[in-house]
Amino acid sequence: MPMKKVLIFIDWYLPGYKAGGPIKSCAQIVNHLSPFYEFKIVTRDTDINETIPYPGVPSDQWVQRQPNEIVMYLSSKQVGIATIWRIIKEEKADVVYINGLFSFFFSILPLFISVLLRTSATNLVVCPRGMLHKGALSIKSKRKHYYLLLLKLVQLPGKIVFHASGVAEQNEIRERFGSTTTIMLASNFPNEVDQQLTTINKQRDQAILVYLSRIHKIKNLLKTIRLLHQVRGQIKLEVYGNVEDLAYWNECQAEIAHLPSNVKVSYNGVASNVEVADAIRQAHFFILLTEGENFGHSIVEALSYGRPVIISNRTPWRNLPAQKAGWDCPLNDENSFALALNQALAMDQLVYDQWCTGALKYADNILSKTELILAYQNMFDRLPKRT
């Protein structure tokens, strides 16, 4: 019996990395499920905010990356209605899997074309990738509101199976599209990491923080920098991330210029997948005061390397202090974040090592794969038939 075919649409994919979590989430699905399904991925031939195609990667043709992972890297000239229509019609996939909601060419078009060509796909799955979170919807909110209203008016949610990667996202989908919406719950696969606890020297009243995320107001780097005015001790913040909002980054730089002498901030560009591990291991703590994450790959990576995290309470990873894995503070409570930062600074080597062990143990509870593989198989194999 031939393998089922899953046709995936996503704006950016490997070897790209600047778009962050969605690339990692999609790649991990393919990595873990490729023994069971044939994956064909349609994406752009550039990374986010880039115009030069990936070197050595052919455009506008199917490229085999690994067994059962075949990718079409579309050039800017080929990204369009005719190309998307042709691919969906020719591939006749068992499942069309769409990452995100608001990309015209890689979310909206594949969704509507798949519905029109209903015989070409047994099932149509849409994964919002956190885009229904209130913080994400606040960006270009009118345009997104009208599009979501259009979906409801033409009754498209009734023809879709939504993939929620967490209970919070499941609730967001129901709130937006109604309680009768078909939703299947399957968490993201964490990135593969070498879970060996590496030690780093920690002195009282000194700390290195690392920020690894997009530079966009939804990730709250500016808020993070402003909090550093309240620390007591020597602190350094290492910033890695793609500058998606230049005006916002200019605000961050202006704030950096007014920090006291005990605080240093360094911008290190975008960390490649290979560089992420070293960036985390060379820091004492990971920090991300995000408006909302449906998973947060960089958070889980930091925990997996035994680094306590300082994050907002807008992620799935909660009750961190009780397990000595970090702090999950209310987003709008600056005092809580300030207390967490000063508690982190005050740690000596003995206490810090205990929290590193706590972070690693917390990650161990996240990284079980077997149940996740079964959840995805259930989603791809047993989706309710649509008419």
C-alpha positions as CSV (number, residue, x, y, z in Angstrom):
1,M,0.0,0.0,0.0
2,P,1.5,3.4,-1.0
3,M,2.3,6.0,1.6
4,K,-0.1,8.7,2.2
5,K,1.0,12.1,0.8
6,V,1.0,15.3,2.9
7,L,1.3,18.5,0.9
8,I,2.6,21.3,3.1
9,F,2.5,25.1,2.4
10,I,4.7,27.4,4.4
11,D,6.3,30.7,3.6
12,W,9.8,29.8,4.8
13,Y,11.4,26.4,5.3
14,L,14.9,24.9,5.7
15,P,17.6,25.8,5.1
16,G,16.0,29.1,6.2
17,Y,16.0,29.9,9.9
18,K,15.3,33.6,10.3
19,A,11.6,33.1,10.5
20,G,12.1,31.1,13.7
21,G,9.6,28.8,15.3
22,P,7.3,28.0,12.4
23,I,10.2,26.6,10.4
24,K,11.3,24.5,13.3
25,S,7.8,23.2,14.0
26,C,7.2,22.2,10.4
27,A,10.7,20.6,10.0
28,Q,10.2,18.5,13.2
29,I,6.9,17.2,11.9
30,V,8.6,16.0,8.7
31,N,11.6,14.6,10.6
32,H,9.5,12.5,12.9
33,L,6.8,11.5,10.5
34,S,8.7,10.9,7.3
35,P,9.1,7.2,8.0
36,F,5.3,7.0,7.7
37,Y,4.3,9.6,5.1
38,E,5.6,11.2,2.0
39,F,5.9,15.0,2.6
40,K,6.0,17.5,-0.2
41,I,6.6,21.1,1.0
42,V,6.0,24.2,-1.1
43,T,7.9,27.3,0.1
44,R,9.9,30.3,-1.0
45,D,13.4,30.0,-2.3
46,T,14.6,32.8,0.1
47,D,14.7,33.3,3.9
48,I,12.5,35.9,5.4
49,N,13.5,39.5,4.4
50,E,16.0,38.2,1.9
51,T,16.0,38.5,-1.9
52,I,18.9,36.2,-2.8
53,P,17.9,32.5,-3.2
54,Y,19.5,29.8,-1.0
55,P,22.9,28.9,-2.5
56,G,23.0,25.6,-4.2
57,V,19.3,25.0,-4.0
58,P,17.5,24.7,-7.3
59,S,14.3,26.9,-7.6
60,D,11.0,26.0,-9.2
61,Q,11.5,22.2,-9.2
62,W,11.0,19.4,-6.7
63,V,14.2,18.9,-4.6
64,Q,14.7,15.8,-2.4
65,R,16.1,16.8,0.9
66,Q,15.9,13.4,2.6
67,P,13.8,10.3,2.2
68,N,10.1,11.2,1.9
69,E,10.9,15.0,2.2
70,I,10.6,16.7,-1.2
71,V,10.6,20.5,-1.4
72,M,9.5,23.0,-4.1
73,Y,11.4,26.2,-3.6
74,L,9.4,28.8,-5.5
75,S,11.2,31.8,-7.0
76,S,9.5,35.2,-6.7
77,K,8.4,35.0,-10.4
78,Q,6.6,31.7,-9.8
79,V,4.8,32.6,-6.5
80,G,1.3,33.1,-7.7
81,I,-2.2,31.7,-8.2
82,A,-1.4,29.7,-11.3
83,T,1.5,27.9,-9.6
84,I,-0.4,27.1,-6.4
85,W,-3.4,25.9,-8.3
86,R,-1.3,23.6,-10.5
87,I,0.6,22.1,-7.6
88,I,-2.5,21.3,-5.6
89,K,-4.3,19.9,-8.7
90,E,-1.4,17.7,-9.8
91,E,-0.3,16.4,-6.5
92,K,-3.7,15.0,-5.4
93,A,-2.4,14.8,-1.8
94,D,-4.2,12.9,0.9
95,V,-3.7,15.8,3.3
96,V,-3.1,19.5,2.5
97,Y,-1.5,21.0,5.6
98,I,-1.3,24.8,5.7
99,N,0.9,26.7,8.2
100,G,-0.5,30.0,9.3
101,L,-3.5,32.0,8.4
102,F,-2.7,35.3,6.8
103,S,0.0,34.8,4.1
104,F,-1.7,35.4,0.8
105,F,0.3,32.9,-1.2
106,F,1.0,30.2,1.3
107,S,-2.1,30.3,3.5
108,I,-5.0,32.0,1.9
109,L,-4.6,30.8,-1.7
110,P,-3.9,27.1,-0.7
111,L,-6.9,27.2,1.5
112,F,-9.4,28.5,-1.0
113,I,-7.9,26.5,-3.9
114,S,-8.0,23.3,-1.9
115,V,-11.7,23.9,-1.1
116,L,-12.4,24.5,-4.8
117,L,-10.4,21.4,-5.9
118,R,-11.9,19.3,-3.2
119,T,-11.3,16.0,-5.0
120,S,-7.5,16.7,-4.9
121,A,-7.3,16.3,-1.1
122,T,-9.1,14.0,1.3
123,N,-8.4,16.4,4.2
124,L,-7.6,20.0,4.7
125,V,-5.7,21.0,7.8
126,V,-4.8,24.5,9.0
127,C,-2.4,25.2,11.8
128,P,-2.7,28.8,13.0
129,R,0.9,28.8,14.5
130,G,-0.2,31.2,17.2
131,M,-1.7,33.7,14.8
132,L,-5.1,33.7,16.7
133,H,-3.4,34.9,19.9
134,K,-4.7,38.4,20.9
135,G,-1.1,39.8,20.7
136,A,-0.6,38.5,17.2
137,L,-4.1,39.7,16.0
138,S,-3.3,43.2,17.3
139,I,-0.8,43.7,14.5
140,K,-2.6,44.8,11.3
141,S,-5.8,44.0,13.2
142,K,-8.4,45.4,10.8
143,R,-7.1,43.4,7.9
144,K,-7.0,40.2,9.9
145,H,-10.4,40.8,11.4
146,Y,-12.0,41.2,8.0
147,Y,-10.4,38.1,6.7
148,L,-11.5,36.0,9.6
149,L,-15.0,37.4,9.2
150,L,-14.9,36.4,5.6
151,L,-14.0,32.9,6.5
152,K,-17.0,32.6,8.7
153,L,-19.3,34.2,6.2
154,V,-18.4,31.7,3.5
155,Q,-18.5,28.9,6.2
156,L,-14.9,27.8,5.5
157,P,-14.2,26.8,9.1
158,G,-16.7,23.9,8.6
159,K,-14.6,22.5,5.8
160,I,-11.3,22.7,7.7
161,V,-9.7,20.6,10.4
162,F,-7.7,22.9,12.7
163,H,-4.5,21.7,14.2
164,A,-4.0,23.2,17.6
165,S,-0.5,22.8,19.1
166,G,-1.7,23.5,22.7
167,V,-4.8,23.9,24.8
168,A,-4.6,27.7,24.7
169,E,-4.6,27.6,20.9
170,Q,-7.5,25.2,20.9
171,N,-9.5,27.7,23.0
172,E,-8.5,30.5,20.7
173,I,-9.8,28.6,17.6
174,R,-13.1,27.8,19.4
175,E,-13.5,31.4,20.5
176,R,-12.9,32.7,17.0
177,F,-14.8,30.1,14.9
178,G,-17.3,28.4,17.3
179,S,-17.6,25.4,19.6
180,T,-18.5,23.1,16.7
181,T,-15.2,23.6,14.9
182,T,-13.2,20.5,14.3
183,I,-9.9,20.7,16.2
184,M,-7.2,18.1,16.7
185,L,-4.6,18.7,19.4
186,A,-1.0,17.7,18.8
187,S,1.9,19.6,20.4
188,N,4.9,20.8,18.5
189,F,8.0,18.5,18.5
190,P,10.8,20.1,20.4
191,N,14.1,20.5,18.6
192,E,16.6,17.8,18.9
193,V,19.3,18.8,21.3
194,D,22.2,17.2,23.2
195,Q,20.8,17.2,26.7
196,Q,24.1,17.3,28.5
197,L,24.3,19.8,31.3
198,T,27.3,22.1,30.7
199,T,28.5,24.1,33.6
200,I,29.3,27.8,33.5
201,N,30.9,29.9,36.2
202,K,28.3,32.0,38.1
203,Q,29.3,34.7,40.6
204,R,26.9,36.5,42.9
205,D,25.6,39.7,41.5
206,Q,26.7,38.9,38.0
207,A,24.8,37.3,35.1
208,I,24.7,37.0,31.3
209,L,21.2,36.9,29.7
210,V,20.5,35.7,26.2
211,Y,17.5,36.8,24.0
212,L,16.9,34.6,20.9
213,S,13.9,35.7,18.9
214,R,12.6,37.9,16.2
215,I,13.1,41.6,16.9
216,H,9.5,42.7,16.8
217,K,7.3,44.4,19.4
218,I,5.3,41.2,20.0
219,K,8.5,39.7,21.5
220,N,9.0,42.7,23.9
221,L,12.7,43.3,23.6
222,L,12.2,47.0,24.4
223,K,10.4,46.0,27.6
224,T,13.2,43.7,28.4
225,I,15.8,46.4,28.0
226,R,13.9,48.9,30.1
227,L,13.7,46.4,32.9
228,L,17.4,46.3,33.1
229,H,17.3,49.7,34.7
230,Q,16.0,47.9,37.8
231,V,18.8,45.3,38.3
232,R,21.3,45.4,41.1
233,G,24.6,44.0,39.9
234,Q,26.6,43.5,36.7
235,I,24.5,42.2,33.9
236,K,25.0,41.6,30.2
237,L,22.3,40.9,27.6
238,E,23.2,39.1,24.4
239,V,20.7,39.7,21.7
240,Y,20.2,37.5,18.7
241,G,17.4,37.9,16.2
242,N,16.2,39.0,12.8
243,V,15.2,42.7,12.7
244,E,11.7,42.6,11.4
245,D,10.6,46.1,12.5
246,L,13.4,48.7,12.0
247,A,11.5,51.5,13.7
248,Y,11.1,49.3,16.8
249,W,14.8,48.3,16.7
250,N,15.7,52.0,16.6
251,E,13.6,52.5,19.8
252,C,15.5,49.6,21.4
253,Q,18.9,51.1,20.4
254,A,17.9,54.5,21.9
255,E,17.0,52.8,25.1
256,I,20.2,50.8,25.2
257,A,22.1,54.1,24.9
258,H,20.6,55.3,28.2
259,L,21.3,52.2,30.3
260,P,23.4,52.5,33.4
261,S,27.1,51.5,33.4
262,N,26.4,48.2,35.2
263,V,24.3,47.0,32.2
264,K,25.7,46.0,28.8
265,V,23.8,45.0,25.7
266,S,25.3,43.4,22.6
267,Y,23.5,42.7,19.3
268,N,25.0,39.7,17.5
269,G,22.8,39.4,14.4
270,V,20.8,36.2,13.6
271,A,22.0,33.0,15.2
272,S,21.9,30.1,12.7
273,N,20.6,26.7,13.9
274,V,24.2,25.6,14.6
275,E,25.0,28.8,16.6
276,V,22.0,28.6,18.9
277,A,23.5,26.0,21.2
278,D,26.6,28.0,21.9
279,A,24.6,31.2,22.4
280,I,22.5,29.5,25.1
281,R,25.4,27.7,26.8
282,Q,27.5,30.8,27.1
283,A,24.7,32.6,29.0
284,H,23.4,32.0,32.5
285,F,19.7,32.7,31.8
286,F,17.4,32.9,28.8
287,I,14.9,35.8,28.6
288,L,11.8,36.3,26.5
289,L,8.9,38.6,27.7
290,T,6.7,37.5,24.8
291,E,3.2,38.6,24.2
292,G,2.3,35.0,23.3
293,E,3.8,31.7,22.1
294,N,1.9,28.5,21.2
295,F,5.1,26.6,21.9
296,G,8.3,28.7,22.0
297,H,11.1,26.5,20.6
298,S,13.9,28.7,21.9
299,I,12.5,28.5,25.4
300,V,12.5,24.7,25.3
301,E,16.0,24.7,23.8
302,A,17.3,26.8,26.7
303,L,15.7,24.5,29.2
304,S,17.1,21.5,27.4
305,Y,20.6,22.9,27.8
306,G,20.0,23.4,31.5
307,R,19.5,27.1,31.4
308,P,16.8,28.7,33.6
309,V,14.4,30.9,31.7
310,I,12.8,34.3,32.5
311,I,9.6,34.4,30.4
312,S,6.1,35.8,30.4
313,N,3.0,33.8,31.4
314,R,1.9,33.8,27.8
315,T,3.5,30.5,26.9
316,P,2.6,26.8,27.7
317,W,5.5,26.6,30.1
318,R,4.2,27.5,33.6
319,N,5.0,27.0,37.3
320,L,8.7,27.3,36.6
321,P,9.8,28.6,40.0
322,A,8.3,25.7,41.9
323,Q,10.6,23.4,39.8
324,K,13.6,25.7,39.9
325,A,13.5,25.9,36.1
326,G,13.0,29.7,35.9
327,W,10.3,32.3,36.2
328,D,7.0,32.7,34.3
329,C,5.8,36.2,35.3
330,P,2.6,38.0,34.5
331,L,3.3,40.0,31.3
332,N,2.1,43.4,32.7
333,D,3.7,43.0,36.1
334,E,7.1,44.7,35.8
335,N,7.8,44.2,39.5
336,S,7.6,40.4,39.1
337,F,10.2,40.5,36.3
338,A,12.4,42.8,38.2
339,L,12.3,40.5,41.2
340,A,13.1,37.5,39.0
341,L,16.1,39.3,37.4
342,N,17.5,40.3,40.8
343,Q,16.9,36.8,42.2
344,A,18.8,35.4,39.2
345,L,21.6,37.9,39.7
346,A,21.9,37.1,43.4
347,M,22.5,33.4,42.8
348,D,25.9,31.9,43.7
349,Q,27.4,28.9,42.0
350,L,25.7,26.3,44.3
351,V,22.2,27.7,43.9
352,Y,22.6,28.4,40.2
353,D,23.7,24.8,39.5
354,Q,20.5,23.6,41.3
355,W,18.4,25.7,39.0
356,C,20.2,24.5,35.9
357,T,19.4,20.9,37.0
358,G,15.8,22.0,37.5
359,A,15.6,23.4,34.0
360,L,17.0,20.2,32.5
361,K,14.5,18.1,34.4
362,Y,11.6,20.4,33.3
363,A,12.8,19.9,29.7
364,D,12.8,16.1,30.1
365,N,9.1,16.2,30.8
366,I,8.5,18.0,27.5
367,L,10.7,15.9,25.2
368,S,8.8,12.5,25.1
369,K,8.2,11.8,21.4
370,T,6.2,8.6,21.2
371,E,2.8,10.1,22.2
372,L,3.4,13.0,19.9
373,I,4.0,10.8,16.9
374,L,0.8,8.9,17.6
375,A,-1.1,12.2,17.9
376,Y,0.1,13.3,14.5
377,Q,-0.6,9.9,13.0
378,N,-4.1,10.1,14.4
379,M,-4.5,13.6,12.8
380,F,-3.2,12.5,9.4
381,D,-4.9,9.1,9.3
382,R,-8.2,9.5,11.0
383,L,-9.4,12.9,10.1
384,P,-13.2,13.1,9.7
385,K,-14.2,12.9,6.1
386,R,-15.5,16.2,4.7
387,T,-18.2,16.7,2.0
